[in-house]
């Protein structure tokens, strides 16, 4: 094997190991919580423990990488929907996509999500998501679809709220969240409505770097 071919193979192996680790870690954290050891994750992925630390120096880096997968999917969807002609439909489609992702892996937010929010890369990605969703919301406001006092931060927060509302039903009714999305989106629509009683949040702030849990260490 030539040097170039060996390098290509090494990169392919590295990417494969990373995928295996992320899949194994997501399953292990969902089943056992974030206290599961890196050694256990390596065993589940079928790789050496050293391979875990080459990709993810700390457990918090691993948690952040898992969270980033979800955020990347949300950002990709939001960016695509910014090109849609019907801004109201685009905003509702984004909300539906986000809630469906949360509903598909309910352990994600409770077990993986909160510790991962302490990571700088995750906080930066959430900022980008809020900016993109604000653009989606602004287009819907401009087209007169949603009320003028609704912001992108409102929309991002509603994703989790709708998911949590439907959560007790999801074992037997996995699409129950669609009902609550319709109720919530109806409240976002433009029309003759009372002024909202509280000003919108200036910026979404989900993470406090000083509050990193001890269980996110190595």
C-alpha positions in Angstrom: 0.0 0.0 0.0 1.4 3.4 -1.0 1.8 6.2 1.6 -1.1 8.1 0.1 -3.4 5.0 0.1 -2.4 4.3 3.7 -3.3 7.8 4.7 -6.7 7.5 3.0 -7.3 4.2 4.8 -6.3 5.7 8.1 -8.7 8.6 7.7 -11.5 6.2 6.7 -10.7 4.0 9.8 -10.7 7.1 12.0 -14.1 8.3 10.7 -15.6 4.8 11.1 -14.3 4.7 14.7 -15.8 8.1 15.4 -19.2 7.0 14.1 -19.0 3.8 16.2 -18.1 5.7 19.3 -20.9 8.3 18.9 -23.5 5.5 18.3 -22.3 3.5 21.3 -22.0 6.5 23.6 -25.5 7.7 22.6 -27.0 4.3 23.5 -25.0 3.9 26.7 -25.8 7.3 28.0 -29.5 6.9 27.2 -29.5 3.5 29.1 -27.3 4.3 32.0 -26.9 8.0 32.3 -23.8 10.1 31.9 -21.9 8.3 34.7 -21.2 5.4 32.3 -17.4 5.0 31.9 -15.4 5.7 28.8 -14.1 2.1 29.1 -17.6 0.8 28.8 -18.2 3.0 25.8 -15.1 1.7 24.1 -16.2 -1.9 24.7 -19.6 -1.2 23.2 -18.0 0.4 20.2 -15.5 -2.4 19.8 -12.5 -0.2 20.0 -9.6 0.4 22.4 -10.0 2.8 25.2 -7.2 4.9 23.8 -9.2 5.4 20.6 -12.0 7.0 22.6 -9.6 9.6 24.1 -7.9 10.3 20.7 -11.3 11.4 19.4 -12.8 12.8 22.6 -10.2 13.9 25.2 -13.0 14.3 27.9 -16.4 12.9 28.5 -17.8 16.4 28.0 -16.3 16.5 24.5 -18.1 13.3 23.8 -21.4 14.6 25.1 -21.0 17.8 23.1 -20.3 15.8 19.9 -23.6 13.9 20.4 -25.5 17.2 21.0 -23.8 18.7 17.9 -25.3 16.0 15.7 -28.8 17.1 16.7 -27.9 20.8 16.3 -26.4 20.3 12.9 -29.5 18.5 11.7 -31.7 21.4 13.0 -29.4 24.0 11.4 -29.4 22.2 8.1 -33.2 22.1 8.1 -33.5 25.7 9.1 -31.1 26.9 6.4 -33.0 24.9 3.8 -36.3 26.2 4.9 -35.1 29.8 4.6 -35.3 29.4 0.8 -39.0 28.3 0.9 -41.6 30.7 -0.6 -44.2 30.2 2.1 -42.5 31.5 5.3 -45.3 30.4 7.6 -45.3 26.9 6.3 -41.5 26.9 6.6 -41.6 27.9 10.2 -44.1 25.3 11.1 -42.2 22.6 9.2 -39.0 23.6 11.1 -40.9 23.2 14.4 -42.3 19.9 13.4 -38.9 18.6 12.4 -37.3 19.8 15.7 -40.0 18.3 17.9 -39.9 15.0 16.0 -36.2 14.7 16.6 -36.7 15.2 20.3 -39.6 12.8 20.4 -37.6 10.1 18.6 -35.0 10.1 21.4 -36.6 11.2 24.6 -33.5 10.3 26.7 -31.5 12.7 24.7 -32.6 16.0 26.4 -32.9 14.5 29.9 -29.7 12.5 30.0 -27.3 13.9 27.3 -28.7 17.4 26.6 -28.2 19.2 29.8 -24.5 18.2 30.5 -23.6 18.9 26.9 -24.9 22.5 27.2 -21.9 23.3 29.2 -19.6 23.0 26.2 -18.5 26.1 24.4 -19.0 24.6 20.9 -22.6 23.6 21.8 -23.4 27.1 23.2 -22.0 28.6 20.0 -24.1 26.3 17.8 -27.2 27.2 19.9 -26.5 30.9 19.2 -26.3 30.1 15.5 -29.5 28.2 15.6 -31.3 31.0 17.4 -30.0 33.5 14.7 -31.2 31.2 11.9 -34.6 30.6 13.5 -35.0 34.3 14.1 -34.5 34.8 10.3 -37.2 32.1 9.7 -39.5 33.9 12.2 -38.8 37.3 10.7 -39.8 36.1 7.2 -43.1 34.8 8.7 -43.7 38.1 10.4 -43.0 40.0 7.2 -45.5 37.8 5.3 -48.1 38.5 8.0 -48.4 34.9 9.0 -47.4 35.1 12.6 -48.0 37.9 15.1 -45.5 40.8 15.2 -44.3 40.2 18.8 -43.1 36.6 18.2 -39.3 36.0 18.1 -37.1 33.2 17.0 -36.1 32.6 20.7 -39.8 32.1 21.5 -39.9 29.4 18.7 -36.8 27.6 19.9 -38.1 27.5 23.5 -41.4 26.2 22.3 -39.8 23.2 20.7 -38.9 21.8 24.1 -42.1 22.9 25.6 -44.3 21.1 23.1 -42.1 18.0 23.4 -42.4 18.0 27.2 -46.2 18.4 27.0 -46.5 15.4 24.8 -43.9 13.3 26.6 -46.2 11.4 29.0 -48.2 10.1 25.9 -45.4 9.2 23.6 -45.0 5.5 24.6 -48.4 4.7 23.3 -49.1 7.7 21.1 -45.8 8.6 19.5 -47.3 11.3 17.3 -49.3 13.0 20.0 -46.9 16.0 19.8 -48.5 17.0 16.5 -51.7 17.9 18.3 -49.8 20.2 20.7 -47.8 21.8 17.9 -51.0 22.7 16.1 -52.4 24.3 19.3 -49.2 26.2 19.8 -48.8 27.3 16.2 -52.4 28.6 16.2 -51.4 30.8 19.1 -48.5 32.2 17.0 -50.7 33.2 14.0 -51.3 36.8 13.2 -54.7 38.2 14.0 -56.7 40.2 16.5 -55.0 39.1 19.6 -54.2 40.6 23.0 -50.7 41.9 23.5 -48.4 39.3 25.2 -48.1 40.1 28.9 -44.3 39.7 29.1 -41.5 40.9 26.8 -39.7 38.4 24.7 -36.4 37.0 26.0 -33.5 39.0 24.7 -31.3 36.0 24.1 -31.5 32.3 24.8 -29.1 31.4 27.6 -29.2 27.7 28.4 -25.7 27.1 29.7 -23.7 28.2 32.7 -20.1 27.3 32.2 -19.6 27.4 36.0 -22.2 24.7 36.5 -20.4 21.7 34.9 -21.5 18.5 36.5 -18.8 16.3 38.0 -20.1 13.4 36.0 -18.9 15.0 32.7 -15.3 14.4 33.6 -13.1 11.6 32.3 
